[in-house]
Amino acid sequence: MSHAGASEYTVASPDGELYVTISDDGGILTYKVIYSNNIMLLPSRLGLSTDFADMTSGISITGVKRKSINTSYTVTRAKRLKTDYHANCIDLSCKGNEDYTFTLTFRVSDNDIAFRYYIPEQHDGTRTARIMDEHTFFMLPQHTRTFLTPQAPPNTGWEATKPSYEEEYQTDMPMDEPSRYNVGYTFPCLFRTEDKGWILISETGTTGDYCGCRLSDYDYTNGYKVEFPQKGENNGSGSVQPAFGLPGNTPWRTITIGNSLKPIVETMAPYNNVEQLYKAKKEYKTGHYSWSWLIWQDASCNYPDQIKFIDLASELGMEYTLIDANWDEGIGRENIARLSEYAQSKDVGLFLWYNSNGTANNPPQTPRNIMNNTVRRKKEMEWLERIGVKGIKVDFLGGDKQETMKLYEDILSDANDYGLMVIFHGCTIPRGWERMYPNYMGSEACLASENVYFQEKHSVSEAFEMTLHPFCRNAIGSFDWGGVILNKYMSHDNNSRHQRYTSDTFEIATAITNQSGINCIAVTPNIMGNIPQFEKEIIRKLPTSWDETLFIDGFPGKYAVIARRNADKWYIAGINGTEKPMRLDLYLPMFSGKRASYMIDKKLKKGQIIPDAEMKNITIPNDGKIRMTLQGRGGFIMMQ
């Protein structure tokens, strides 16, 4: 029971199913969350410690404002083109010790919560704030299970490139299981409560005015806590604590909640409360790209091989070709200009790779030390625009400090000035960036398909890993995971090293179950003759922009069935993350009573590891219900 004088306020979602209650009982600011009459978050602490005041205790709520938010917006590089956002909002004016103040804002929509802190200029003339610590906690119910990927220690891994959001997930674990490196977890963080509710926690709206954050390991007393970057990130350069001028905001903390995984997969929480930060210089087109490096590796960065991949992109109807590391040495700038001219004659645009985070880490690949410097970056981008290059891929960024967040923003803003699209690898997660930055196309920020090439164990576990992402990494932003792989073996000759363990159907289906503004189809020219014609036709037809995304069925790490609509055409894909065949009863109302074609795997023949695929036709019953059998590490793709 609250003591005398304590304040308590509740804000509910428009449908009345989701409630947040905020209290200042005992001078401690807390919130709790109830969804569908179930406790999803126990009372969890809130507050800030700044360089001018400790606002974690002695807090009182001194004022309240309420409003409803009803707005619509479009974003072309996300899981849904148009979103109608309806939320109830509460602004709580809070006063701490020595009359220092801040405002806590909660916005609650159906299934989604977003909250942040706003700090005004202070009564004593304080006009800047350094946030020493953020006392934002998430106290989940006992016996909650976790689906998490750990944060890595700084300056570890290959050439000191970590943290790069490329660690292995652990699924269906207890909360008290320590993270692998004892430094917590990267966003997004997925949880399943004992009563089978699902919770996805992340953040959005991060700019150069703040750092990227993560969650701590679980603490029995307070739960999970928002943590700032580690001291050694960005090779030690830059502060761990973010600072900004007043008035100013922290990023939004987001919580998505549902009785099923549907709200998790379909959430637009990363975009609901952010705004576009600058005008697009031109229309940026989503698309697919060919990429030599994934299978042919460094040796392919030469003029003749890139001609082959440009021709391949043209043949398969792909819009782009990505030329990866060492192009400045292996091809040369004059020949890159010639390649760009040739690509444009084939209706293909080029993306060029850059290793450009200065002193943050130690990879040797070139070009280096360009994108991290304003003068050199703009000079380079002017040249890229002049020769018709369409975009850049920037790799090996150094962590989540505010200094690094500012570098992301500066690269994106400058690139827009020169009409260039941007994808990031070896990087942090996006945080609403598709809406904020109109030329942002996607990020890696996961254990991606390059690891299928590097280690056989990841080739074996690829099916498990791909069935996680619709519920975790890809739920919060565009996901350039590395691409569809159709080589049977992970080698240039397609006949040596270790093999692929997923079916062709599974691989092509990931171009639907995964969403990104720009998707890689990592087919190599020397296997084109081995790919059935119907597979090539499906690749040619695949969109990369979606008007709508629906969750059909699935469980993280086991299987996923996702439906996406482009204009009036639906594409449904299912992938099996296990070794054994899986029979699914699916409800597909968008196909009710309609005829559809679908690609599916045949049963394994004796001695096969990868089953053969075939095309079939079907008329879906009027009730929209069908039964599909997915082979082990296989899948299906259905189209109108």
SULBEL-V500391 format. One record per helix or strand of 3 or more residues. SS is the DSSP state (H for helix, E for strand). FROM is the first residue (numbers start at 1). TO is the last residue. If there is no record, write none. Layout:
# SULBEL-V500391
ss = <SS;SS>
from = <FROM;FROM>
to = <TO;TO>
This chain:
# SULBEL-V500391
ss = <E;E;H;E;E;E;E;E;H;E;E;E;E;E;H;E;E;E;E;H;E;E;H;H;E;H;H;H;E;H;H;E;H;E;H;E;H;E;H;H;H;H;E;H;H;E;E;E;E;H;E;E;E;E>
from = <8;18;25;29;38;48;60;82;97;101;112;128;137;145;158;169;189;198;223;233;243;252;262;269;287;293;298;303;320;327;333;349;374;391;402;421;433;440;450;456;473;504;518;525;533;548;559;569;582;589;595;613;625;635>
to = <12;23;27;35;46;50;74;95;99;109;119;134;140;150;160;174;192;204;227;236;245;258;266;272;291;296;300;315;323;330;345;355;386;395;417;424;436;443;454;469;475;513;522;530;541;555;566;576;587;591;601;619;630;639>
